[in-house]
Every structure is written in structure tokens, then in C-alpha cells.
Amino acid sequence: ELLGNLVKKMNLNRCTTILNHLIVEDQLLQQTSNNLPNFRECIRLSTEIELALQIGRPVVALESTLISHGLPYPENEKIAFELEGIVRESGAIPATIAILDGYIKVGLSGDEVKQLADPCTTVSKVSRRDISYILATKAIGATTVAATSLIAARCGIHVFATGGIGGVHRNGEDSMDISADLTELGRTPIAVCSAGVKSILDIGRTLEYLETQGVSVVTYGSNEFPSFFTAKSGFKSPLRLDDPLACARLIDNNLKLNLGSGVLIAIPIPEQYSAEGTLVENAIKQAIDETVEKNITGRDWTPYVLKRVAVLTEGKSLKANVELIKNNTHVASLIAVELANIRNTEGKYDNRPVIIGMSAVDIIAESNHLIPRESNIGRIKITPGGVGRNIAEALGRLNDNPILISVLGNDTFSEYILDHAKDYMETCYIKRIDEGNTPVYNALLSKKDMATAVNDMGLIEQLNVQTVMKYESLISNASFLVVDANIPVSTLEYVCEIAHQNNVDVWFEPTSAVKSVKCVSLIDKLTYISPNIYELQAISKALGGNDSSLPTDHMKVLFNRNPDLKIFLTLGEEGVLFANNVSYTLLEPYNPEKMVNTTGAGDSFTAGVIHSLLQGKDVLYSVEVGLIAAKTSLESEYPIDPYISTNLLRK
């Protein structure tokens, strides 16, 4: 219709020209869409980021020029890890972006962050125009705001936190020096959270240019656009929003409309960290005058001015710079969480089993002829482990779609665990701690018997109330809650209370006699418990029981505190004694054809019983299923048999 009306007013040649332009534009859009897989061939997502993007978890992009060029060593390394920690504490996942080893890396390891921070490492500053060159030469590249925005958006990351963006330089009307950050925002659907525009630039002209580019400019909680080091610039903000949810709704609508342009969310620096405006501005003016005298231009201009301002203000501007970046990162993370909540299907995580407990790596060394203080010939096997993780894997292999809440370090072992688990369970609620080691259990066996063992499990203390309280809705809507005794007592009490209030069945896995007594304060909140005889005695004694040798006497102590409790007393080769407050039933085990491994039998039993209960089966039938699951583990070299399946358990 449009072209038809134009024909009446314009000659055919002009209409043909317009039509050709439309066709070319459509072809270009189609080419961009078709070439996106090629773009992703150049990218390497960390396992954590890949999983998070697949299932819609909140992710926040972080640039790497801040590490390599923005701050002095060792402050840069320290701040890089702190920013990732802020993102995690706020409930999102950090995705620091850089170019390493001929690939764009999205989500860096701790060693890669340290490599970028090291002043001995040669790192190039990479904007959009430089990406192809750095990839081709396999140089090390730190991404600017422009490059980070482009890469993040192509990966499906919608929120990016930084300090301040580039803009129109002072006297830009003569030099035409305009940052690529602005044009990138005009053509990339990303929300950049910054303290506005760096105050060393021409803020007024920058705002005009952003308007021309079609960028939504919002100030967070203020009517005045911030001036980086100070909350006030003298320029009115085009738009204002006051909370993370409102910002997330804006971003969501921008994405739904497919406008193709970005959003700038300007976050004023907290007042207590705002340096004296006059002091900083005078320092900026002096530094800019020096760049003219020394003929400093291009990409070297901004780093020079910022460093000189830090010197001239005796470090006050550097401290303010660090604090505003932290604040921006916190707010960006809250926005990312709200955006993920909006964009995820409501109820996506409802009515699924939730497991809260230990994730670890088991390193088992075995030698048939163990000689002390010698290097012994033998076999070393590394497998994923941890009680909570094992139960989650077994339930996942039984197609029960479990969610695991746990903690890991930010190291190679954590990558190994996450990569192994991604096909069997929801792992996006596993928190990675930058300053901590992934739990490890290291045992030395001599002719199948344990000679000694060492464990490093201290990180589990980080699975605290503050961590799990973010997942209250998951627990409230779970089909089943499983907790293991490795986690802190306060965490156990908190999650069991939530489950109790929402009528969610709770299974407590004691893990050891020493740790089993953690259940004493929450015994009345439990539905199921699966101790061995030593764990049962320890719990009974902690509840005031005597030293009786009869398991039934100890069970009665528990029933006195919780008459509705169901106890699965595991007896090894003798099977399982199931008890409620009315009756006791001994169920014999299914003996393995060949005993290969005992480390995961108990966890497999628990998963088998829970799987059957979730199918609506009665308790005694479910115990039979659990015993068959335990048999599969005993016959496998892995804690959880890779071939365990619903069909096998039905047999």
C-alpha cells in the first residue's frame, strides 16, 4: 500500500530505488542472522555461562579493559574478583569477557583473570574494529565497552556493568573524536549500567548523540544525569526509573520490540564516595591541558587523563572510581535477576525435587602393594562426588529433573563437576566461590581397603542462610526436599522450616555419626531419615536416649519427638529396616553379581526411594526400588551407575 501511494506522487524510477533499498536491507538482515552461528564458532563460553544461558539464569557481562588498562596492579586483580563476587552475591552469574588463545572467552577462570591483571602480560585494548585482528593473530585482548556490548548481546546476555562509557570528547566538534561506545549502543540491544559518561568528556553533546542513535537513557533514582565522579552534572536526565524491576521491564520491552538499539542506565555514585566535584573537575582540566601539550590522542587519551586525575587528587578519584564500579555492578545484577524473572516461564522450576548439599571431587588412589614412604604403582581415579550431588545425579538419570543447590570453587574441579552434571540436573543454583577450593575427598586404598584419606570440605560452610534464602521460592514449591548433614545447622534449620510451612516432604541424609546430630533441632520438621546404626545411635543419644543395643529402642526416641517420621535404617549386607511409629519391616538387599564400588550405594538407595515415591508408589515398594538402585551402584566403577534407568528399576 505504501509503494502504491508513492507511485501516485513519485515517478516509477524513484519507487524502484526505494524498493531496491528495502530489498538490500532485508538481505543484510538475513545475512546477519545466517552468519550468527559462524560468530559463535569464535566464542568459548565457560560451562557455567553456557548452562545459565540455556535455562534463563541471570547473567551480567563484565568488561576486561578495567582489569588490563583501567586500574593499577594489584588493585585490578583484587577488584576483578570482587566484582564477580558482587554479581554472585546479588543472585546472578558474572561473565567477564576477553580474547585469549584465539577465541573470545565469555566467563573467565581465575587464572585467566590473573593473566590479564599481570603487568608483565601484553594485552591489547579491543573495540569492535579490533576483534577480528586479535583473533587472527591470537593476541591477548581486553574488551572495551563497545566490544563487550557486542559480544554479550550476540551470546544472549542482556545486562552489562561497567564504570563509565565513552562519549563525545571535549572540543569534539573540531576533532570529531566520538567513542565507539556510543555507536555500539545505537546498534546493539544491550543494557549498559554505568555511572553515566566519564566526566572528562562533553556530557551535553554525548547525550545529544545518544538521542540521535536512538538509545534510551535512564538515570537510576534521580532526575539529573550523573557526572561519573559526582551525582550531578547540570544536565537533566532524559528518563528516570527508581528500582531494578522497572529497569528490567524497560529492557524486556526493548528486546520484545526488536529495536536493535541499547539502553544506558546511569547510576549516580553513592554520596559517601563522591569526591569533591571542584577538586576532580580542576584535576580533569589540568590533565586535558597536558594531553594537548603532549599530543596524546585516540585510545591513549582516556587512560592518561584518568591516571593523571588519580595522581592530582591524591588517589581520591581512584577510590571513587572503584566504589562506583562496585555500586554499578550491584545494581546491574539486581536488574539482571528481575529481567530473568520476567523472561522465564512462570512456574518453570515448580514441583521439582530440590537437593541441598555437598558437591565434591573424589580422588581414589589404589595400590595392591602399598609401601610406606615410597612411590607406589597403582591406579588413580577421579570422579564427581558429594552426597547431595550424587543423589541429584541419580535422580537426574531417573528423569526426575532435580535442582541442586550447592557451592564450588572457581577452579578446574568446578568446571569438571558442572560439565559432568549439565545433562542430569539443574546446576545454575550452584554458587561458585572465587576465594575457595572445590571440595575434594582423596582416599588411598590398599587391596580395596582404605589405608588413609584426606578431605578438604571447608567450602561447604559457604552454603549458608544468606546463600540459600535467595531460593526460598524453589524450596516452597518443590516436590521434595533432600538435605545432607554436610551443610551448616543454621542452613538446615532455615530450609526445613520453609519446607515445613509449605507442606514439602523433607529427607535428611545423615552422612556420618558426628554430623548426623545436626538434625536434633529440626527432627520435628523431617519426613524421612536414612541413618546407619551408628548415626541412629548418635541421634538417639543427642535426643536423650540410652545406650541400648536394640535399633528399635533408638527409633522410639525419634518417634517420641516426631510421630510421623519414617526411618530407613541401612544395614549393609542385611538390607534395610523400614520403620514408622506403628510397624517395622526388614527388606533384604539385592546382592551384586560382583562388588566393584561402595562409595555411592547409599546415595543411590536414597535416590531410588525418592524416585519411586514421586511416582506415587507406597513406601515398601519404594524401598525395593532403592535397593535395586543400590545394587547398580555396587556393580559400577562410578558412585552413580551411568546405566541406571527407569526401565532397569522397573525390572
C-alpha positions as CSV (number, residue, x, y, z in Angstrom):
1,E,0.0,0.0,0.0
2,L,2.9,2.3,0.9
3,L,4.5,1.8,-2.5
4,G,1.2,2.1,-4.3
5,N,0.6,5.5,-2.8
6,L,4.1,6.6,-3.6
7,V,3.6,5.7,-7.2
8,K,0.9,8.4,-7.5
9,K,3.2,11.1,-6.2
10,M,6.6,10.0,-7.5
11,N,8.0,8.6,-10.7
12,L,8.5,4.9,-11.1
13,N,12.3,5.1,-11.0
14,R,12.3,6.7,-7.6
15,C,9.9,4.0,-6.3
16,T,12.1,1.3,-7.8
17,T,15.1,2.8,-5.9
18,I,13.2,2.7,-2.6
19,L,12.2,-0.9,-3.2
20,N,15.8,-1.9,-4.0
21,H,16.9,-0.3,-0.8
22,L,14.3,-2.3,1.2
23,I,15.3,-5.5,-0.5
24,V,19.0,-4.9,0.2
25,E,18.3,-4.1,3.9
26,D,16.2,-7.3,4.2
27,Q,19.1,-9.3,2.6
28,L,21.6,-7.8,5.0
29,L,19.4,-8.7,8.0
30,Q,19.0,-12.2,6.6
31,Q,22.8,-12.5,6.2
32,T,23.4,-11.3,9.7
33,S,21.0,-14.0,11.0
34,N,22.6,-16.7,8.9
35,N,26.1,-15.7,10.0
36,L,25.4,-15.8,13.7
37,P,26.5,-19.5,14.0
38,N,29.8,-18.5,12.4
39,F,30.2,-15.8,15.0
40,R,29.7,-18.3,17.8
41,E,32.4,-20.6,16.3
42,C,34.8,-17.9,17.6
43,I,33.4,-17.9,21.1
44,R,34.1,-20.2,24.0
45,L,31.5,-20.0,26.8
46,S,32.5,-21.3,30.2
47,T,30.4,-24.3,31.3
48,E,28.7,-22.1,33.9
49,I,27.7,-19.4,31.5
50,E,26.6,-21.9,28.9
51,L,24.3,-23.6,31.4
52,A,23.0,-20.3,32.7
53,L,22.0,-19.1,29.3
54,Q,20.4,-22.3,28.3
55,I,18.0,-22.2,31.2
56,G,17.5,-18.5,31.5
57,R,19.5,-17.7,34.7
58,P,20.5,-14.0,35.2
59,V,24.0,-13.2,33.7
60,V,25.9,-9.9,34.0
61,A,28.6,-9.1,31.4
62,L,31.8,-7.5,32.7
63,E,34.5,-5.9,30.6
64,S,38.2,-6.8,30.8
65,T,39.8,-3.4,30.0
66,L,39.1,-2.4,33.5
67,I,41.5,-5.2,34.5
68,S,44.2,-4.6,32.0
69,H,44.1,-0.9,31.5
70,G,41.7,0.7,34.0
71,L,43.3,0.1,37.4
72,P,46.9,-0.3,38.6
73,Y,48.2,-3.7,39.8
74,P,47.4,-5.4,42.1
75,E,44.2,-3.4,42.7
76,N,43.0,-4.5,39.3
77,E,43.1,-8.2,40.1
78,K,41.5,-7.7,43.5
79,I,38.7,-5.6,42.1
80,A,38.1,-8.1,39.2
81,F,37.4,-10.9,41.7
82,E,35.4,-8.6,44.0
83,L,33.1,-7.6,41.1
84,E,32.4,-11.2,40.2
85,G,31.7,-11.8,43.9
86,I,29.2,-8.9,44.0
87,V,27.4,-10.4,41.0
88,R,27.1,-13.8,42.6
89,E,26.0,-12.3,46.0
90,S,23.3,-10.5,44.2
91,G,21.9,-13.7,42.7
92,A,23.4,-13.5,39.1
93,I,26.3,-15.1,37.3
94,P,29.3,-13.0,36.2
95,A,30.6,-13.2,32.6
96,T,33.9,-11.4,32.3
97,I,34.8,-11.2,28.6
98,A,38.2,-11.2,26.9
99,I,40.1,-12.6,24.0
100,L,42.6,-15.4,24.8
101,D,44.2,-18.2,22.8
102,G,42.5,-17.2,19.5
103,Y,39.0,-17.3,21.0
104,I,36.5,-14.9,22.6
105,K,36.2,-16.1,26.1
106,V,32.9,-15.4,27.9
107,G,33.3,-16.3,31.6
108,L,36.9,-16.4,32.6
109,S,38.7,-18.7,35.0
110,G,40.6,-17.3,38.0
111,D,43.9,-17.9,36.2
112,E,42.7,-16.1,33.1
113,V,41.7,-13.1,35.2
114,K,45.2,-13.1,36.9
115,Q,46.8,-13.3,33.5
116,L,45.0,-10.1,32.3
117,A,45.9,-8.3,35.5
118,D,49.6,-9.2,35.4
119,P,51.5,-6.1,34.3
120,C,54.0,-8.4,32.6
121,T,51.3,-9.6,30.2
122,T,51.0,-7.8,26.9
123,V,47.3,-7.0,26.5
124,S,45.7,-5.1,23.6
125,K,42.7,-2.9,24.1
126,V,39.9,-4.2,21.8
127,S,37.0,-2.4,20.4
128,R,34.6,-3.7,17.7
129,R,37.1,-2.9,14.9
130,D,39.9,-4.9,16.6
131,I,38.2,-8.2,17.3
132,S,39.0,-9.9,14.0
133,Y,42.6,-8.8,14.1
134,I,43.2,-10.0,17.7
135,L,41.5,-13.3,16.9
136,A,43.6,-13.8,13.8
137,T,46.9,-13.0,15.5
138,K,46.0,-15.0,18.6
139,A,47.0,-12.0,20.7
140,I,45.6,-11.3,24.2
141,G,42.8,-8.7,24.1
142,A,40.8,-6.9,26.7
143,T,37.4,-5.8,25.6
144,T,36.1,-2.2,25.8
145,V,32.5,-1.2,26.4
146,A,31.8,-1.4,22.7
147,A,33.3,-4.8,22.2
148,T,31.9,-6.2,25.4
149,S,28.4,-5.0,24.5
150,L,28.6,-6.6,21.0
151,I,29.9,-9.9,22.3
152,A,27.5,-10.1,25.2
153,A,24.4,-9.3,23.1
154,R,25.4,-11.9,20.5
155,C,25.6,-14.5,23.3
156,G,22.2,-13.6,24.7
157,I,23.4,-11.6,27.7
158,H,21.3,-8.5,28.1
159,V,22.9,-6.7,31.1
160,F,26.4,-5.3,31.2
161,A,28.0,-3.5,34.2
162,T,30.9,-1.1,33.8
163,G,32.3,2.1,35.3
164,G,31.5,4.8,32.7
165,I,31.1,4.8,29.0
166,G,33.0,6.8,26.4
167,G,31.4,9.7,24.7
168,V,31.9,12.9,22.7
169,H,35.3,14.3,23.6
170,R,35.6,17.9,24.7
171,N,36.1,20.0,21.6
172,G,34.7,17.1,19.7
173,E,33.1,19.5,17.3
174,D,36.6,20.1,15.9
175,S,38.3,16.7,16.4
176,M,35.2,14.6,15.6
177,D,36.5,12.3,18.4
178,I,33.5,10.2,19.3
179,S,33.7,7.0,21.2
180,A,32.7,3.8,19.5
181,D,30.7,3.0,22.7
182,L,28.0,5.4,21.5
183,T,27.6,3.9,18.0
184,E,27.6,0.4,19.5
185,L,24.8,1.3,21.9
186,G,22.9,2.6,18.9
187,R,23.0,-0.8,17.1
188,T,23.3,-3.4,19.9
189,P,20.4,-4.5,22.1
190,I,22.2,-4.4,25.5
191,A,21.6,-2.6,28.7
192,V,24.8,-0.9,29.9
193,C,24.8,0.1,33.6
194,S,27.4,2.8,34.3
195,A,27.9,5.9,36.3
196,G,26.9,7.8,33.2
197,V,29.5,9.3,30.9
198,K,33.1,9.8,32.1
199,S,33.3,13.3,33.4
200,I,36.4,14.0,31.3
201,L,34.1,14.1,28.2
202,D,31.5,16.5,26.9
203,I,28.4,15.3,28.6
204,G,25.9,17.5,26.8
205,R,27.0,16.6,23.4
206,T,27.2,12.9,24.4
207,L,23.5,13.0,25.5
208,E,22.6,14.6,22.1
209,Y,24.5,11.9,20.2
210,L,22.8,9.1,22.2
211,E,19.5,10.6,21.3
212,T,20.4,10.6,17.6
213,Q,21.4,6.9,17.9
214,G,18.0,6.0,19.4
215,V,19.4,4.9,22.8
216,S,17.1,5.0,25.8
217,V,19.0,7.0,28.5
218,V,17.7,6.4,32.0
219,T,19.0,7.7,35.3
220,Y,18.5,5.4,38.3
221,G,16.8,7.2,41.1
222,S,17.5,10.8,40.0
223,N,16.2,13.4,37.6
224,E,19.8,14.6,36.9
225,F,22.2,12.8,34.7
226,P,25.3,11.9,36.8
227,S,28.8,13.1,36.0
228,F,30.8,9.9,36.9
229,F,32.6,11.1,40.0
230,T,29.7,13.1,41.2
231,A,25.9,12.6,41.1
232,K,25.2,15.9,39.4
233,S,26.3,17.1,36.0
234,G,24.0,20.0,35.4
235,F,22.1,18.1,32.7
236,K,18.6,16.8,33.1
237,S,18.2,13.1,32.6
238,P,16.0,12.1,29.6
239,L,14.3,9.4,31.6
240,R,14.2,8.3,35.3
241,L,13.5,4.9,36.9
242,D,13.7,4.1,40.6
243,D,14.1,0.3,41.0
244,P,15.5,-2.8,39.4
245,L,12.1,-4.2,38.4
246,A,11.2,-1.0,36.4
247,C,14.6,-1.1,34.6
248,A,14.1,-4.8,33.8
249,R,10.7,-4.1,32.3
250,L,12.2,-1.4,30.1
251,I,14.9,-3.8,28.9
252,D,12.4,-6.5,28.3
253,N,10.2,-4.3,26.2
254,N,13.2,-3.1,24.2
255,L,14.1,-6.7,23.4
256,K,10.5,-7.6,22.6
257,L,10.2,-4.7,20.2
258,N,13.4,-5.8,18.5
259,L,14.5,-2.1,18.2
260,G,18.1,-3.2,17.8
261,S,19.4,-0.3,20.0
262,G,20.6,-0.4,23.5
263,V,19.7,1.1,26.9
264,L,22.0,3.2,29.0
265,I,21.2,3.1,32.7
266,A,23.1,5.8,34.5
267,I,23.6,5.1,38.2
268,P,24.8,8.0,40.4
269,I,27.8,7.3,42.6
270,P,26.8,6.8,46.3
271,E,27.1,10.1,48.0
272,Q,29.6,8.9,50.6
273,Y,32.1,8.0,47.9
274,S,31.6,11.1,45.8
275,A,34.8,13.0,45.5
276,E,34.7,16.8,45.8
277,G,33.4,17.9,42.4
278,T,35.5,21.0,42.2
279,L,38.7,19.2,43.1
280,V,38.1,16.5,40.5
281,E,37.0,18.9,37.8
282,N,40.1,21.1,38.3
283,A,42.2,18.0,38.0
284,I,40.4,16.9,34.8
285,K,41.0,20.3,33.3
286,Q,44.7,20.2,34.1
287,A,45.0,16.6,32.7
288,I,43.3,17.6,29.5
289,D,45.6,20.5,29.0
290,E,48.5,18.1,29.4
291,T,47.2,15.8,26.7
292,V,47.2,18.8,24.3
293,E,50.7,19.7,25.2
294,K,51.9,16.1,24.9
295,N,49.8,15.4,21.8
296,I,48.1,12.4,23.4
297,T,45.1,11.3,21.3
298,G,43.0,8.3,20.4
299,R,42.7,5.2,22.7
300,D,45.6,6.5,24.9
301,W,43.8,9.7,25.8
302,T,41.3,8.4,28.4
303,P,43.7,6.2,30.3
304,Y,46.2,9.0,30.6
305,V,43.6,11.5,31.8
306,L,42.2,9.1,34.4
307,K,45.6,8.2,35.8
308,R,46.6,11.9,36.0
309,V,43.4,12.8,37.8
310,A,44.1,10.0,40.3
311,V,47.6,11.5,40.9
312,L,46.3,15.1,41.1
313,T,43.5,14.2,43.5
314,E,45.9,12.0,45.6
315,G,44.0,8.9,44.9
316,K,40.6,10.2,45.8
317,S,39.3,9.8,42.3
318,L,40.7,6.2,42.1
319,K,38.8,5.2,45.3
320,A,35.7,6.9,44.0
321,N,36.1,5.1,40.7
322,V,36.3,1.7,42.4
323,E,33.3,2.3,44.6
324,L,31.1,3.5,41.7
325,I,32.0,0.4,39.7
326,K,31.1,-1.8,42.6
327,N,27.8,0.0,43.0
328,N,27.0,-0.2,39.3
329,T,27.7,-3.9,39.3
330,H,25.4,-4.5,42.3
331,V,22.5,-2.6,40.7
332,A,23.1,-4.3,37.3
333,S,23.0,-7.7,39.0
334,L,19.6,-6.8,40.7
335,I,18.3,-5.7,37.3
336,A,19.5,-8.9,35.6
337,V,17.8,-11.0,38.3
338,E,14.5,-9.2,37.7
339,L,14.9,-9.4,34.0
340,A,15.4,-13.2,34.2
341,N,12.3,-13.5,36.4
342,I,10.3,-11.6,33.8
343,R,11.6,-13.6,30.8
344,N,11.5,-17.0,32.3
345,T,8.3,-19.0,32.1
346,E,6.4,-18.6,35.3
347,G,6.4,-21.8,37.4
348,K,9.3,-23.3,35.3
349,Y,11.1,-24.5,38.5
350,D,7.9,-25.5,40.4
351,N,7.2,-29.1,41.6
352,R,10.7,-30.4,41.1
353,P,12.9,-32.2,43.7
354,V,15.4,-29.9,45.3
355,I,18.6,-31.2,46.8
356,I,20.8,-29.0,49.1
357,G,24.2,-30.4,49.9
358,M,27.7,-31.3,49.1
359,S,29.4,-31.3,45.7
360,A,32.9,-32.6,45.6
361,V,35.5,-34.4,43.6
362,D,36.6,-37.9,44.7
363,I,40.2,-38.8,44.0
364,I,40.8,-42.5,44.8
365,A,44.3,-44.0,44.6
366,E,44.6,-47.7,44.9
367,S,47.7,-50.0,45.1
368,N,47.9,-53.7,45.7
369,H,51.3,-53.5,47.3
370,L,51.4,-50.3,49.3
371,I,54.8,-49.5,50.7
372,P,55.1,-46.5,53.1
373,R,57.2,-43.6,52.1
374,E,57.6,-44.9,48.5
375,S,56.1,-44.0,45.2
376,N,53.7,-46.9,44.7
377,I,52.5,-48.3,41.4
378,G,48.7,-48.3,41.2
379,R,45.6,-46.8,39.8
380,I,44.1,-43.3,40.4
381,K,40.5,-42.5,39.5
382,I,38.8,-39.1,39.6
383,T,35.0,-39.0,39.8
384,P,32.4,-36.4,40.7
385,G,31.2,-36.9,44.3
386,G,29.5,-35.4,47.3
387,V,26.3,-36.8,48.9
388,G,24.0,-34.1,47.6
389,R,25.5,-34.1,44.1
390,N,25.3,-37.9,43.9
391,I,21.7,-38.0,44.9
392,A,20.9,-35.3,42.4
393,E,22.8,-37.1,39.6
394,A,20.9,-40.4,40.3
395,L,17.5,-38.6,40.3
396,G,18.5,-36.8,37.1
397,R,19.4,-40.1,35.4
398,L,16.0,-41.4,36.5
399,N,14.4,-38.4,34.7
400,D,13.1,-36.6,37.9
401,N,14.6,-33.3,36.7
402,P,16.2,-32.3,40.1
403,I,17.6,-28.9,41.1
404,L,20.9,-28.9,43.0
405,I,21.8,-26.1,45.4
406,S,25.4,-26.3,46.4
407,V,28.8,-24.5,46.4
408,L,32.0,-24.9,44.4
409,G,35.3,-23.1,44.0
410,N,36.1,-21.2,40.8
411,D,38.6,-23.7,39.6
412,T,39.2,-26.6,37.3
413,F,37.5,-29.1,39.5
414,S,34.3,-27.0,39.5
415,E,34.3,-26.9,35.7
416,Y,34.7,-30.7,35.7
417,I,31.7,-31.2,38.0
418,L,29.5,-28.7,36.2
419,D,30.3,-30.2,32.8
420,H,29.6,-33.7,34.0
421,A,26.3,-32.6,35.6
422,K,24.8,-30.4,32.9
423,D,22.8,-33.3,31.3
424,Y,21.3,-34.6,34.5
425,M,20.3,-31.8,36.8
426,E,19.7,-28.1,37.2
427,T,23.1,-26.6,38.3
428,C,22.5,-22.9,37.9
429,Y,21.9,-22.7,41.6
430,I,25.4,-23.9,42.4
431,K,27.3,-20.9,43.8
432,R,30.9,-20.6,42.7
433,I,33.2,-19.0,45.3
434,D,36.2,-17.2,43.9
435,E,38.3,-17.4,47.1
436,G,37.8,-21.1,47.9
437,N,38.6,-24.6,46.7
438,T,36.1,-27.0,45.3
439,P,35.6,-29.7,48.0
440,V,37.9,-32.8,47.4
441,Y,37.9,-36.2,49.0
442,N,41.2,-38.0,48.5
443,A,41.5,-41.7,49.6
444,L,44.3,-44.1,49.4
445,L,43.3,-47.8,49.2
446,S,45.4,-50.9,49.8
447,K,43.9,-54.0,48.3
448,K,40.4,-52.4,48.3
449,D,40.7,-51.4,52.0
450,M,41.2,-47.7,52.9
451,A,44.7,-47.1,54.2
452,T,44.1,-43.3,54.8
453,A,42.2,-40.4,53.4
454,V,42.3,-36.6,53.3
455,N,39.4,-34.3,52.7
456,D,39.2,-30.6,52.0
457,M,35.5,-29.8,52.6
458,G,35.6,-26.3,54.3
459,L,33.9,-24.6,51.4
460,I,30.6,-26.1,52.4
461,E,30.3,-23.6,55.2
462,Q,29.6,-21.0,52.5
463,L,26.3,-22.8,51.8
464,N,24.8,-20.5,54.4
465,V,21.4,-19.0,55.0
466,Q,22.4,-15.9,53.1
467,T,23.1,-18.0,50.0
468,V,20.0,-20.3,50.2
469,M,17.5,-17.6,51.1
470,K,17.5,-16.4,47.5
471,Y,16.0,-19.7,46.6
472,E,13.1,-19.7,49.0
473,S,10.5,-19.9,46.2
474,L,12.3,-23.0,44.8
475,I,12.1,-24.7,48.2
476,S,8.5,-23.6,48.8
477,N,7.3,-25.1,45.5
478,A,9.5,-28.2,45.5
479,S,8.0,-31.7,45.0
480,F,10.6,-33.0,47.5
481,L,13.5,-31.5,49.6
482,V,16.6,-33.5,50.2
483,V,19.3,-32.1,52.6
484,D,22.6,-33.7,53.7
485,A,24.3,-33.2,57.0
486,N,27.4,-31.6,55.5
487,I,25.7,-28.2,55.4
488,P,25.6,-25.8,58.3
489,V,23.0,-26.3,61.1
490,S,21.6,-22.8,60.6
491,T,21.0,-23.6,56.9
492,L,19.3,-26.9,57.7
493,E,17.0,-25.2,60.1
494,Y,16.1,-22.4,57.7
495,V,15.3,-24.6,54.7
496,C,13.5,-27.2,56.7
497,E,11.3,-24.6,58.3
498,I,10.4,-23.2,54.8
499,A,9.6,-26.8,53.6
500,H,7.5,-27.5,56.7
501,Q,5.5,-24.3,56.3
502,N,4.7,-25.3,52.7
503,N,4.0,-29.0,53.3
504,V,7.1,-30.1,51.3
505,D,8.4,-33.6,52.3
506,V,12.0,-33.5,53.7
507,W,14.5,-36.3,53.5
508,F,17.6,-35.9,55.8
509,E,20.7,-37.8,54.8
510,P,23.0,-38.0,58.0
511,T,26.3,-38.7,56.1
512,S,28.2,-39.6,59.4
513,A,27.7,-40.2,63.1
514,V,29.3,-36.9,64.0
515,K,27.3,-34.9,61.5
516,S,24.1,-36.7,62.0
517,V,23.2,-34.9,65.3
518,K,22.7,-31.7,63.3
519,C,19.1,-33.0,62.8
520,V,18.3,-32.7,66.5
521,S,17.0,-29.2,66.3
522,L,14.9,-29.9,63.2
523,I,13.7,-33.5,63.9
524,D,10.1,-32.4,64.0
525,K,10.3,-30.9,60.5
526,L,11.6,-34.1,58.8
527,T,9.5,-36.6,56.9
528,Y,12.2,-39.2,56.1
529,I,15.6,-40.0,57.5
530,S,18.1,-42.7,56.4
531,P,20.8,-43.4,59.1
532,N,23.1,-46.4,59.5
533,I,23.2,-47.9,63.0
534,Y,26.0,-45.6,64.3
535,E,24.2,-42.5,63.0
536,L,20.9,-43.7,64.6
537,Q,22.6,-44.2,68.0
538,A,24.2,-40.8,67.8
539,I,20.9,-39.0,67.1
540,S,19.1,-41.0,69.7
541,K,21.7,-40.2,72.4
542,A,21.6,-36.5,71.4
543,L,17.9,-36.6,72.0
544,G,18.2,-38.1,75.4
545,G,18.2,-41.8,74.5
546,N,20.1,-44.6,76.4
547,D,22.9,-46.9,75.3
548,S,20.6,-49.7,74.2
549,S,21.9,-52.2,71.6
550,L,18.4,-52.5,70.0
551,P,17.8,-50.3,67.0
552,T,14.1,-50.2,67.8
553,D,14.8,-48.6,71.1
554,H,16.7,-45.8,69.4
555,M,13.9,-45.4,66.8
556,K,11.3,-44.9,69.6
557,V,13.3,-41.9,70.8
558,L,13.0,-40.3,67.4
559,F,9.3,-41.2,67.2
560,N,8.7,-39.6,70.6
561,R,9.9,-36.3,69.0
562,N,8.2,-36.8,65.6
563,P,5.5,-39.5,65.5
564,D,5.1,-39.0,61.7
565,L,8.8,-39.7,60.9
566,K,9.7,-42.5,58.6
567,I,13.1,-44.2,59.2
568,F,15.1,-46.2,56.7
569,L,17.8,-47.9,58.8
570,T,20.5,-49.1,56.3
571,L,22.1,-52.3,57.4
572,G,24.6,-53.0,54.6
573,E,24.6,-56.7,53.7
574,E,21.5,-57.3,55.8
575,G,19.4,-54.8,53.8
576,V,17.1,-52.0,55.2
577,L,14.9,-51.9,58.3
578,F,12.0,-49.6,57.5
579,A,10.1,-48.2,60.5
580,N,7.2,-45.9,61.2
581,N,5.5,-45.2,64.5
582,V,3.4,-48.4,64.0
583,S,5.5,-51.1,62.5
584,Y,9.0,-52.4,61.5
585,T,9.8,-54.2,58.2
586,L,13.1,-55.7,57.2
587,L,13.8,-55.8,53.5
588,E,16.7,-57.9,52.3
589,P,19.2,-56.5,49.8
590,Y,19.7,-57.4,46.1
591,N,23.3,-58.8,46.2
592,P,25.6,-57.6,43.4
593,E,27.0,-60.1,41.0
594,K,30.4,-58.5,41.6
595,M,31.2,-55.9,44.2
596,V,33.1,-53.1,42.4
597,N,32.5,-49.9,44.4
598,T,30.7,-49.0,47.6
599,T,31.0,-45.2,47.6
600,G,27.6,-44.4,46.1
601,A,25.4,-47.2,47.2
602,G,23.7,-45.2,50.0
603,D,23.1,-42.2,47.8
604,S,21.7,-44.4,45.0
605,F,19.4,-46.1,47.5
606,T,18.1,-42.7,48.6
607,A,17.5,-41.5,45.0
608,G,15.7,-44.8,44.2
609,V,13.3,-44.5,47.1
610,I,12.6,-40.8,46.3
611,H,12.1,-41.6,42.6
612,S,9.5,-44.2,43.4
613,L,7.7,-42.0,46.0
614,L,7.5,-39.3,43.4
615,Q,5.8,-41.8,41.1
616,G,3.1,-42.3,43.8
617,K,4.3,-45.7,44.9
618,D,3.9,-46.9,48.5
619,V,6.9,-46.8,50.9
620,L,7.7,-50.5,51.0
621,Y,7.6,-50.8,47.2
622,S,9.9,-47.7,47.1
623,V,12.4,-49.3,49.4
624,E,12.6,-52.2,46.9
625,V,13.4,-49.8,44.2
626,G,16.0,-48.1,46.3
627,L,17.7,-51.5,47.0
628,I,17.8,-52.2,43.3
629,A,19.4,-48.8,42.7
630,A,22.0,-49.5,45.4
631,K,22.8,-52.8,43.6
632,T,23.5,-51.0,40.4
633,S,25.9,-48.7,42.2
634,L,27.8,-51.6,43.9
635,E,28.3,-53.2,40.4
636,S,29.6,-49.9,38.8
637,E,33.0,-48.3,39.0
638,Y,31.3,-45.0,39.4
639,P,29.4,-43.8,42.6
640,I,26.3,-43.4,40.4
641,D,25.9,-46.1,37.8
642,P,25.7,-44.4,34.4
643,Y,23.4,-47.1,33.1
644,I,20.8,-46.7,35.9
645,S,17.5,-46.1,34.3
646,T,13.7,-46.1,34.9
647,N,13.5,-49.3,32.9
648,L,16.1,-51.1,35.0
649,L,14.4,-50.1,38.2
650,R,11.1,-51.4,36.9
651,K,12.6,-54.8,36.4
